[in-house]
Amino acid sequence: MNTPAGVLGAATLFWGWQAGLLPLAVALAAALEGVRWWPRRWDISVEDFTRVTDACAVLFTGLVAYAYLTRVMTLAIMAVISWLPACYAPVLLAQALSKRGRFSVSVLFWALRRRARRGESFGEIDLAWPFFIICVLSAAAANVRRPGFYGGMFLLSCWALWAVRPNPRERLAAPGVSGAGVPPPPPTGSGLAAAAMLAAAGLGGFVGQDRLHWLQGTLEKNAANILFGLVEVGADPLQTQTAIGRIGALKQSDAIVLRVASEGRPPELLRQAAYNIYRAGSWFTSDNTAGELPAGADGVTRRLEEDPAPADAPSGKKTALPSGDGGPMAGARQVTVSAFLKRGRGLLALPAGTSRVEGLAAGSVTRNRLGTVSVEEGAGLAVYRAVYAPGAGAVPSGAPERVDLIVPPREAGFMGRLSRELGLDRRDPRQSLSKVVRFFEQGFTYSVYQAGRKPGADPLEDFLFRTRSGHCEYYATATALLLRSAGIPARYATGYSVQEYSRLERSHIVRQRHAHAWALAFVDGAWRDVDTTPSTWAGVESSLAPWWGPARDLWSLAWYGFSRWRWAERSARDPGPWAWLILGAVAAAAWKVWTKARWRAGQAAAAGAARARPGLDSEFYLIEAALAGRGWGRRPWESWRAWARRLQAEHGFPLAEVSALAVLHERHRFDPAGLAPDERLALGAESRKLAARCRRLPPSG
């Protein structure tokens, strides 16, 4: 190995420390460094190296399968990367114990192996430095932003760079470096200068990565100020872009996205997110400052219930109720929701009045100021129970703020005029809410198609005063802005409507086309759902379902069943250490069967080829392969004798000996009568002797 003593062991220990695999790393480090002092070396052939790399590939494949079946996709990828040094350490040990100290590149790639068998030569590789890099990258994959990671990576990098730094004295002593144009030798103390530059680079890198992390957080907190100019808000502007103003049909998918089970009738609406800033057809979240919802004693229960902040409390201040796993409030109901999470991330769909979520296995669950509950590092399929009290108001969303009353200037004129016409009054929010609902019940229809409007007309104004037809985003946005015009705090909510019962699954299913939008109004000290969309919208959407829907539903149910098994709670299907042993035994047996089958297939193919084309078993090919490995290979257009004459002219190779064997080879290959038994034995014996001599020749050039 061309690395300095100790650096590979240190890199391996650093990897084990960061990945939490220190006992394994200690054993590997001791083996990698101890082999340097082991006096004995073996002549390991290319075939032996191939077997070692194949075994490591089988181990790596088993690790990928295990990680994929037991972890979220993103966590599975990180786990596989974290285990890379353990998978490929056997290859490095085999290299260190070989006499050559390196091996052919063709060993690492199956495509190159076939070409190598045909006589092509490839360069050799020393895996020591690549293994060093793999250890650092694997440690980075397991890193959780601890200060020790950067320090360890910096020290290892300095060690590696210092070991390969150029020696000025050797450079000046080399021939051809003296004379004009050659820079003078470095001054005394250049080692100190190099150390100072390494320290400066390390300090700059540490400050740079820390400031980049700070800059990311700052941009997330102040993006709303930058985009909207609002002074009192400062968070990541999560947004939803509506189809308000879009011409043509609004197409929705028929795919199943949620499964909802409850003892009685489930809640009609499941809310995912809320927004309180409207700008040109899009809704934004003014304050996405999220707070962590701590897990209860069982690790899978999260409390959402909290006391709303008083109206005069500073923005961002909340008074949380004590967390725990106490019993449900009086009159509480439960609903079980199953939802797929992309890469373990997503928003929970919850009914109004949810006080806690049970059975949710996730690394992080947060809730922002508007009540949106986000999941990080969750399972691919989240199955959770929401405990809620019907009529208790929406998911805890904090007290109303000034931004909940803002109407954009473009819509303020006609919204204020309509508010006065309806007689809305913020002093009587209940009566005002009833007037708004009655207004949308008179003469408004649901439609997923929007025709062209008058040039320059606002799409909401056109919807309210001319067409009176639109989809849920029109109704929810118009309702929220109309209530705000009357001085009643309102927000825009998105989620799903629960309306379809599946007899096959014996539970309610929610499709993508059931995605819905409605308004939230702050009435009697709580945020209430206000859905003014005509109830006929469900029938309109279902009439657009494709005829092949049942077949797709069956496939969806099958995939859901598999996902339930795959993402079951770890306590119910924790594989434990025995699973590793069984998996290793199965992988070893599969590898043994596979290699044996390949060997038999190769033998059968060779025998079949020999029967089909006599002479392919000639030992003369050994001479050709040996010379090709030295750069003296036969050119495609050359005959055997022409090749022998060129070898004699260019390299002084014995022409007579090669020519005599070439004559026997050609007779064995093409003469229907073949060779006599003694001639066949002579061809084999002499060819093997000459091939052995060829292998000892120095490489060409």
C-alpha atoms as one frame of an Amber mdcrd trajectory, in Angstrom:
protein
   0.000   0.000   0.000   1.307   3.422  -0.957  -0.198   5.239   2.041   1.922
   6.190   5.060   1.708   3.921   8.071  -1.245   4.745  10.298  -3.331   6.880
   7.958  -5.646   4.058   6.860  -6.139   2.909  10.432  -6.921   6.452  11.547
  -9.410   6.941   8.698 -11.105   3.647   9.571 -11.377   4.593  13.258 -12.751
   8.005  12.305 -15.400   6.321  10.169 -16.367   3.934  12.970 -16.597   6.804
  15.454 -18.916   8.856  13.260 -21.011   5.903  12.063 -21.430   4.355  15.520
 -19.532   1.220  14.443 -16.420   1.667  16.547 -15.906  -2.031  17.544 -15.977
  -3.093  13.897 -13.733  -0.171  12.927 -11.159  -1.125  15.587 -10.964  -4.664
  14.169 -10.613  -3.413  10.584  -8.025  -0.789  11.543  -5.944  -3.390  13.393
  -6.081  -5.698  10.366  -5.190  -2.974   7.848  -2.240  -1.667   9.853  -1.103
  -5.055  11.153  -0.786  -6.490   7.656   2.046  -4.012   6.993   4.227  -5.903
   9.488   3.098  -9.370   8.455   6.157 -10.834   6.697   4.444 -13.339   4.479
   2.924 -12.483   1.094   1.083 -14.692  -1.396   0.911 -14.781  -5.170  -2.793
 -13.973  -5.453  -4.055 -14.493  -8.985  -6.540 -12.429 -10.931  -9.129 -15.154
 -10.426  -8.667 -14.972  -6.654  -9.075 -11.195  -6.669 -12.212 -11.657  -8.764
 -13.703 -14.007  -6.190 -13.004 -11.536  -3.379 -14.599  -8.618  -5.231 -17.609
 -10.781  -6.136 -18.070 -11.709  -2.482 -17.919  -8.023  -1.518 -20.453  -7.203
  -4.231 -22.837  -9.861  -2.866 -22.393  -8.433   0.644 -23.089  -4.935  -0.660
 -26.232  -6.114  -2.502 -27.550  -7.797   0.641 -26.900  -4.617   2.614 -28.838
  -2.538   0.076 -31.805  -4.934   0.216 -31.819  -4.989   4.023 -31.575  -1.194
   4.302 -34.359  -0.671   1.764 -36.728  -3.044   3.547 -36.140  -1.637   7.029
 -35.670   2.103   6.500 -37.044   5.125   4.702 -35.471   5.616   1.261 -33.302
   8.581   2.271 -32.183   6.870   5.477 -31.544   3.643   3.573 -29.215   5.435
   1.164 -27.317   7.031   4.042 -27.065   3.670   5.833 -25.640   1.967   2.743
 -23.047   4.710   2.269 -22.141   4.493   5.962 -21.354   0.759   5.610 -19.199
   1.011   2.459 -15.798   0.637   4.215 -16.909  -2.621   5.844 -18.059  -3.973
   2.488 -14.828  -3.323   0.598 -12.184  -3.725   3.313 -11.657  -7.407   2.273
 -10.507  -6.281  -1.179  -7.912  -3.956   0.363  -6.694  -6.711   2.710  -6.308
  -9.104  -0.221  -4.284  -6.470  -2.065  -2.037  -5.887   0.956  -1.357  -9.621
   1.327  -0.473 -10.069  -2.354   3.114  -9.976  -3.606   2.386  -7.313  -6.235
   0.571  -4.991  -3.808  -1.977  -4.028  -6.462  -4.351  -5.690  -8.927  -5.801
  -5.231 -12.395  -8.580  -2.713 -12.917 -10.495  -5.372 -14.851 -11.194  -7.183
 -11.564 -13.595  -4.419 -10.491 -15.812  -4.461 -13.603 -17.547  -7.420 -15.207
 -17.423  -5.861 -18.671 -13.637  -5.507 -18.464 -13.232  -9.080 -17.266 -14.572
 -10.451 -20.553 -12.187  -8.249 -22.484  -9.280  -9.339 -20.279 -10.016 -12.982
 -21.055  -9.673 -12.138 -24.740  -6.125 -10.941 -24.138  -6.597  -7.216 -23.600
  -4.416  -5.667 -20.937  -5.507  -3.051 -18.405  -3.710  -0.939 -15.876  -3.316
  -1.820 -12.231  -4.750   0.010  -9.255  -3.812   0.483  -5.632  -6.989   0.697
  -3.561  -5.370   2.320  -0.509  -6.110   5.992  -1.232  -9.585   5.272  -2.696
 -10.383   3.389   0.514  -9.214   6.404   2.523 -11.645   8.613   0.577 -14.469
   6.081   1.057 -13.924   6.190   4.841 -14.188   9.989   4.887 -17.317  10.022
   2.686 -18.981   7.293   4.760 -18.233   9.227   7.935 -19.798  12.295   6.323
 -22.960  10.325   5.492 -23.349   9.376   9.160 -22.420  12.834  10.501 -25.050
  14.717  12.531 -23.281  18.108  12.561 -21.107  17.357  15.555 -17.977  19.544
  15.903 -15.741  16.490  16.075 -16.531  15.565  12.487 -14.984  18.666  10.965
 -11.951  18.434  13.243 -11.363  14.787  12.423 -11.815  15.321   8.694  -9.403
  18.272   8.793  -6.702  16.328  10.628  -7.008  13.343   8.273  -6.820  15.637
   5.241  -3.708  17.352   6.628  -2.096  13.969   7.302  -2.797  12.768   3.768
  -1.663  16.004   2.087   1.465  16.227   4.218   2.435  12.661   3.312   2.304
  13.338  -0.433   3.787  16.854  -0.424   6.731  17.306  -2.848  10.265  17.296
  -1.448  12.167  20.407  -2.631  15.574  18.724  -2.294  14.531  15.800  -4.485
  13.172  18.241  -7.063  16.439  20.169  -7.248  18.461  16.965  -7.429  16.445
  15.616 -10.350  18.091  15.896 -13.780  16.940  18.672 -16.047  15.610  21.017
 -13.357  18.587  23.323 -13.055  19.297  26.212 -15.345  17.432  29.236 -16.597
  13.782  29.640 -15.794  13.907  27.367 -12.742  12.584  29.016  -9.572  14.994
  29.250  -6.658  14.770  26.666  -3.876  12.191  27.390  -1.198  13.478  29.179
   1.866  14.274  27.399   5.074  11.185  26.725   7.126   8.920  25.875   4.164
   7.423  23.141   6.324   6.199  25.771   8.735   4.747  27.738   5.843   2.899
  24.665   4.569   1.546  23.992   8.060   0.403  27.602   8.350  -1.400  27.407
   5.002  -3.124  24.172   6.021  -4.245  25.754   9.295  -5.542  28.819   7.454
  -7.456  26.627   4.984  -8.962  24.625   7.838 -10.028  27.733   9.740 -11.504
  29.265   6.583 -13.401  26.082   5.798 -14.829  25.874   9.316 -15.967  29.496
   9.308 -17.338  29.142   5.774 -19.484  26.072   6.453 -20.771  27.613   9.686
 -21.708  30.875   7.936 -23.399  28.995   5.086 -25.585  27.201   7.620 -26.394
  30.565   9.259 -27.176  32.113   5.862 -29.589  29.299   5.009 -31.504  29.805
   8.244 -31.556  33.581   7.804 -32.932  33.340   4.263 -35.624  30.891   5.388
 -36.727  33.244   8.166 -36.666  36.455   6.127 -37.803  35.269   2.704 -41.335
  36.542   3.338 -39.982  40.020   4.118 -37.912  39.970   0.940 -40.769  38.793
  -1.292 -43.759  40.595   0.222 -42.333  43.549   2.124 -44.187  42.601   5.338
 -42.329  43.778   8.394 -44.057  41.655  11.026 -43.583  38.267   9.374 -40.360
  36.402   8.940 -40.465  32.757   7.869 -40.197  30.421   4.940 -43.151  31.294
   2.638 -44.651  27.882   2.045 -47.134  28.419  -0.689 -49.881  26.869  -2.735
 -50.499  28.099  -6.243 -54.161  28.089  -7.158 -55.729  27.778 -10.595 -57.570
  31.088 -10.180 -57.518  32.901 -13.493 -56.456  29.851 -15.477 -58.440  29.224
 -18.658 -59.631  25.735 -19.581 -60.424  22.554 -17.660 -58.934  21.694 -14.276
 -57.851  18.051 -14.431 -57.505  15.947 -11.275 -56.040  12.483 -10.824 -58.182
   9.557  -9.701 -55.347   7.950  -7.710 -55.967   7.048  -4.056 -53.875   9.186
  -1.692 -55.468   8.542   1.732 -57.351   5.771   3.485 -59.578   6.804   6.380
 -61.079   4.399   8.947 -63.361   5.297  11.849 -66.048   3.624  13.948 -68.757
   6.030  12.823 -68.884   8.582  10.075 -65.449  10.135   9.538 -64.926  13.915
   9.517 -65.901  15.583   6.270 -62.682  17.577   5.952 -59.063  16.699   6.675
 -56.882  19.765   6.782 -53.234  19.689   5.695 -52.109  23.331   5.633 -53.266
  26.907   6.156 -52.101  30.141   4.504 -52.700  33.789   5.317 -51.154  35.894
   2.527 -52.803  36.179  -0.886 -50.889  37.499  -3.887 -51.961  37.173  -7.542
 -53.523  33.717  -7.430 -51.227  32.188  -4.800 -51.502  31.808  -1.046 -48.474
  31.974   1.242 -47.654  31.292   4.869 -46.448  34.427   6.613 -44.814  32.700
   9.563 -43.489  29.178   9.180 -41.548  29.186  12.443 -42.082  25.566  13.435
 -41.995  24.107  16.920 -41.092  20.514  17.648 -43.909  18.327  19.000 -42.185
  16.069  21.547 -43.066  12.394  21.559 -44.895  10.929  24.518 -43.733   8.097
  26.723 -44.553   5.520  24.033 -42.513   7.377  21.412 -45.345   7.529  18.854
 -47.829   9.979  20.412 -47.688  13.730  19.749 -49.765  16.331  21.572 -51.184
  19.211  19.496 -53.457  20.784  22.085 -52.329  24.198  23.350 -53.709  27.383
  24.845 -54.134  30.132  22.244 -52.038  33.214  22.857 -53.952  36.321  23.968
 -54.768  38.886  21.355 -52.191  41.368  22.690 -49.408  38.800  23.046 -46.266
  39.345  20.976 -46.107  37.457  17.699 -44.651  33.985  18.087 -45.465  33.582
  21.826 -47.523  30.531  22.798 -48.502  28.801  25.988 -48.323  25.031  25.498
 -50.258  22.560  27.562 -48.201  19.897  29.334 -47.313  17.117  26.907 -48.120
  13.557  27.753 -50.275  10.623  26.893 -53.318  11.370  28.984 -56.778  10.148
  28.104 -58.846  11.837  25.429 -61.080  14.775  26.238 -64.782  14.237  26.807
 -66.680  13.472  23.624 -63.492  12.836  21.668 -63.500  10.612  18.588 -60.761
   8.826  16.690 -60.014   8.454  13.018 -57.185   6.401  11.491 -55.490   7.834
   8.422 -53.037   6.039   6.116 -50.938   8.234   3.849 -47.796   7.712   1.785
 -44.923  10.078   2.583 -42.503  10.936  -0.193 -38.979  10.267   1.115 -40.423
  10.134   4.621 -41.604  13.752   4.508 -45.057  15.247   4.243 -47.952  17.097
   5.845 -50.445  15.301   8.065 -54.124  15.452   7.096 -56.017  16.100  10.338
 -59.658  16.840  11.235 -60.709  20.023  12.991 -60.360  19.863  16.759 -57.456
  17.393  16.771 -55.833  17.261  20.198 -53.192  14.594  19.601 -51.836  12.126
  17.058 -51.099   8.521  18.050 -49.093   5.742  16.430 -46.955   8.110  14.322
 -43.396   6.773  14.050 -41.224   9.643  12.813 -37.913  11.242  13.647 -39.330
  14.760  13.784 -42.850  16.193  13.929 -43.256  19.974  13.890 -46.129  22.461
  13.772 -45.969  26.023  12.521 -47.905  29.086  13.712 -50.836  28.310  11.440
 -51.265  24.744  12.670 -49.664  22.892   9.750 -48.131  19.648  11.055 -45.051
  18.427   9.160 -43.289  15.074   9.379 -39.571  14.446   8.810 -37.780  11.097
   8.758 -41.006   9.153   8.797 -41.929   5.826   7.259 -42.850   5.531   3.612
 -46.392   4.767   4.721 -47.643   6.683   7.771 -50.579   5.121   9.625 -51.709
   7.343  12.498 -54.762   7.955  14.691 -56.081  11.479  15.191 -57.993  12.112
  18.420 -60.362  15.020  17.895 -63.487  16.649  19.314 -66.129  17.502  16.693
 -67.104  21.149  16.799 -64.075  22.161  18.899 -62.571  24.272  16.132 -59.720
  23.721  13.752 -56.332  22.271  14.567 -54.650  24.624  17.097 -53.533  27.531
  14.931 -52.738  30.410  17.274 -54.494  33.715  17.765 -55.313  35.899  14.743
 -52.726  38.446  13.631 -52.773  41.630  11.594 -51.874  39.731   8.464 -55.139
  37.731   8.793 -57.053  40.925   7.911 -55.013  42.060   4.895 -56.814  42.266
   1.537 -54.544  42.964  -1.451 -55.108  46.386  -3.070 -56.292  44.859  -6.338
 -59.144  42.997  -4.613 -59.832  45.483  -1.799 -62.206  47.677  -3.819 -64.791
  45.170  -5.027 -64.461  43.009  -1.888 -65.217  46.008   0.327 -68.159  46.981
  -1.854 -69.622  43.457  -1.686 -69.056  43.327   2.078 -71.085  46.499   2.539
 -73.842  45.239   0.247 -74.171  42.055   2.316 -74.142  43.998   5.580 -71.214
  42.145   7.108 -70.150  43.376  10.548 -67.098  42.230  12.526 -69.017  42.867
  15.777 -71.353  39.992  14.920 -69.119  37.381  13.223 -71.666  34.556  13.470
 -74.359  36.530  11.656 -71.826  37.747   9.081 -70.706  34.192   8.460 -74.287
  33.098   7.829 -74.749  35.914   5.303 -71.640  34.881   3.399 -72.775  31.244
   3.245 -76.245  32.260   1.994 -74.685  34.521  -0.622 -72.739  31.644  -2.194
 -75.767  29.351  -2.009 -77.755  31.642  -4.302 -76.950  31.381  -7.990 -73.404
  29.964  -7.735 -72.421  26.693  -9.399 -69.395  24.422  -9.352 -67.312  23.983
 -12.501 -63.846  22.663 -13.337 -63.838  24.590 -16.623 -63.180  28.307 -16.925
 -63.935  30.191 -20.114 -62.266  33.444 -21.130 -63.044  36.615 -19.165 -63.149
  40.308 -19.996 -59.707  41.758 -20.757 -58.198  43.369 -17.671 -60.863  42.017
 -15.296 -59.760  40.484 -12.009 -60.560  36.723 -12.009 -62.163  36.895  -8.553
 -64.270  39.911  -9.522 -65.339  38.128 -12.682 -66.234  35.058 -10.577 -68.270
  37.022  -8.006 -70.219  39.353 -10.282 -70.433  37.745 -13.731 -69.823  34.002
 -14.148 -70.673  32.860 -10.582 -69.091  29.531 -11.469 -65.759  28.052 -10.434
 -63.957  25.407  -8.440 -63.200  25.275  -4.714 -60.171  27.567  -4.899 -62.404
  30.411  -6.134 -64.907  29.890  -3.311 -62.284  29.531  -0.556 -60.283  32.561
  -1.657 -63.339  34.756  -2.171 -64.755  33.734   1.212 -61.532  34.487   3.073
 -61.051  37.897   1.441 -64.721  38.821   1.856 -64.584  38.075   5.589 -61.367
  40.052   5.912 -63.039  43.020   4.219 -65.583  42.986   7.049 -62.826  42.897
   9.691 -63.198  39.188  10.517 -59.850  37.291  10.612 -59.799  34.601   7.927
 -57.332  32.202   6.319 -57.144  29.812   3.383 -56.981  26.059   4.129 -56.168
  23.073   1.921 -56.663  19.385   2.465 -59.070  16.647   1.430 -62.759  15.918
   1.538 -63.769  12.474   2.826 -66.760  11.348   0.777 -66.181   7.949  -0.895
 -66.683   4.609   0.871 -64.996   1.494  -0.511 -66.870  -1.734   0.148 -63.819
  -3.684  -0.948 -61.613  -2.095   1.718 -64.457  -1.461   4.195 -63.214   2.046
   4.824 -63.292   5.459   3.213 -60.779   6.289   0.512 -59.616   9.722  -0.588
 -58.504  10.323  -4.151 -56.401  13.087  -5.570 -59.514  14.613  -7.122 -60.929
  14.914  -3.591 -58.312  17.569  -2.821 -60.228  20.551  -1.504 -59.843  24.142
  -0.360 -61.950  26.109   2.096 -61.729  29.126   4.403 -60.988  29.390   8.108
 -62.732  32.115  10.133 -61.914  33.132  13.696 -65.284  33.006  15.468 -65.963
  32.675  19.200 -62.296  32.294  20.052 -61.507  29.445  17.622 -60.732  28.914
  13.958 -63.794  27.399  12.255 -64.025  25.642   8.896 -66.110  27.613   6.375
 -66.769  25.630   3.196 -68.864  27.644   0.730 -68.222  25.425  -2.301 -71.530
  23.983  -3.634 -72.069  20.419  -2.468 -72.532  19.318  -6.073 -68.772  19.485
  -6.601 -68.305  15.873  -5.479 -70.683  14.578  -8.160 -69.034  16.693 -10.849
 -65.593  15.336  -9.957 -66.745  11.697  -9.777 -68.377  11.946 -13.205 -64.909
  12.524 -14.669 -63.486   9.248 -13.306 -61.955   6.976 -16.003 -63.446   3.585
 -16.859 -60.277   1.715 -15.853 -60.509   3.024 -12.288 -61.447  -0.318 -10.618
 -58.355  -2.058 -12.008 -56.137   0.729 -10.727 -57.866   0.571  -7.337 -57.055
  -3.150  -7.070 -53.394  -2.478  -7.796 -53.443   0.380  -5.272 -54.905  -1.928
  -2.621 -52.243  -4.580  -3.296 -49.442  -2.024  -3.034 -50.999  -0.640   0.144
 -51.045  -4.120   1.694 -47.376  -4.656   0.843 -46.499  -1.224   2.233 -48.337
  -1.967   5.488 -46.153  -5.053   5.927 -42.971  -3.278   4.906 -43.466  -0.215
   7.114 -44.911  -2.070  10.120 -43.671  -0.965  13.518 -40.135  -2.116  14.223
 -41.185  -3.648  17.517 -43.371  -6.096  15.617 -40.806  -7.112  13.024 -37.391
  -6.059  14.326 -35.029  -8.437  12.514 -32.417  -8.525  15.278 -28.942 -10.108
  14.972 -30.292 -13.452  13.754 -31.602 -11.791  10.609 -28.087 -10.626   9.800
 -26.742 -14.156  10.208 -29.501 -15.645   8.081 -29.079 -12.945   5.449 -25.323
 -13.530   5.362 -25.758 -17.307   5.070 -28.300 -16.921   2.278 -26.061 -14.460
   0.459 -23.031 -16.761   0.790 -25.009 -19.748  -0.455 -26.426 -17.746  -3.343
 -22.957 -16.540  -4.288 -21.578 -20.079  -4.153 -24.399 -21.441  -6.321 -24.044
 -18.541  -8.743 -20.262 -18.933  -9.156 -20.603 -22.696  -9.547 -23.283 -22.228
 -12.192 -21.107 -19.713 -14.021 -18.158 -22.129 -13.958 -20.271 -24.975 -15.330
 -21.751 -22.715 -17.972 -18.265 -21.627 -18.979 -17.059 -25.213 -19.162 -20.074
 -26.235 -21.229 -19.642 -23.272 -23.552 -15.945 -24.048 -24.004 -16.662 -27.701
 -24.707 -19.399 -26.796 -27.163 -17.146 -24.291 -28.902 -14.358 -26.846 -29.094
 -16.711 -29.358 -30.685 -18.078 -26.789 -33.074 -14.677 -25.282 -33.963 -11.793
 -27.776 -33.510  -8.481 -26.398 -32.336  -9.788 -23.795 -29.883  -8.182 -25.814
 -27.074  -4.714 -25.194 -28.535  -2.097 -24.133 -25.948  -0.598 -21.805 -28.560
  -3.186 -19.229 -27.408  -1.331 -19.078 -24.088   1.691 -17.669 -25.921  -0.456
 -15.084 -27.657  -2.062 -13.977 -24.371   1.284 -13.781 -22.562   2.860 -11.648
 -25.293  -0.235  -9.450 -25.533   0.123  -8.729 -21.819   3.657  -7.412 -22.547
   2.472  -5.177 -25.382   3.562  -7.586 -28.153   0.099  -8.733 -29.217  -0.773
  -9.989 -32.693  -2.434  -7.386 -34.881  -5.845  -8.269 -36.361  -4.528  -8.472
 -39.944  -1.378 -10.492 -39.153  -0.999 -14.221 -39.702   0.823 -16.300 -37.110
   4.028 -16.437 -39.160   3.944 -12.711 -39.999   3.506 -11.957 -36.332   6.503
 -14.158 -35.458   8.678 -12.413 -38.063   7.736  -8.992 -36.628   8.580 -10.113
 -33.108  11.994 -11.252 -34.264  12.652  -7.989 -36.107  11.444  -5.681 -33.333
  12.290  -7.584 -30.166  14.707 -10.359 -31.126  12.184 -13.057 -30.327  13.145
 -16.656 -31.425  11.517 -16.929 -34.850  12.186 -20.612 -35.453  10.628 -21.732
 -32.177   7.456 -19.693 -32.619   7.149 -20.604 -36.304   7.394 -24.338 -35.589
   4.677 -24.112 -32.951   2.551 -21.913 -35.267   2.707 -24.650 -37.953   1.492
 -27.273 -35.472  -1.205 -24.899 -34.228  -2.517 -24.199 -37.720  -2.660 -27.904
 -38.539  -4.469 -28.594 -35.268  -6.821 -25.690 -35.938  -7.640 -26.091 -39.627
  -6.407 -29.489 -40.929  -9.339 -31.964 -40.992  -6.902 -34.785 -40.204  -5.619
 -32.939 -37.115  -2.373 -33.859 -35.333  -0.899 -37.151 -34.415  -0.962 -37.941
 -30.672   2.760 -37.251 -30.213   2.449 -33.983 -32.164  -0.513 -32.915 -30.043
   1.470 -33.582 -26.869   4.460 -31.682 -28.249   2.279 -28.667 -29.126   0.881
 -28.513 -25.595   4.191 -29.017 -23.755   6.289 -26.641 -25.850   3.581 -23.951
 -25.933   3.270 -23.979 -22.149   7.052 -23.673 -21.748   7.295 -20.765 -24.162
   4.275 -19.042 -22.575   5.945 -19.268 -19.150   9.085 -17.653 -20.566   6.980
 -14.917 -22.169   5.363 -14.044 -18.851   8.801 -13.316 -17.385   9.657 -10.820
 -20.126   9.634  -7.134 -19.170   6.677  -5.031 -20.394   7.033  -3.198 -23.691
   8.251   0.411 -23.656
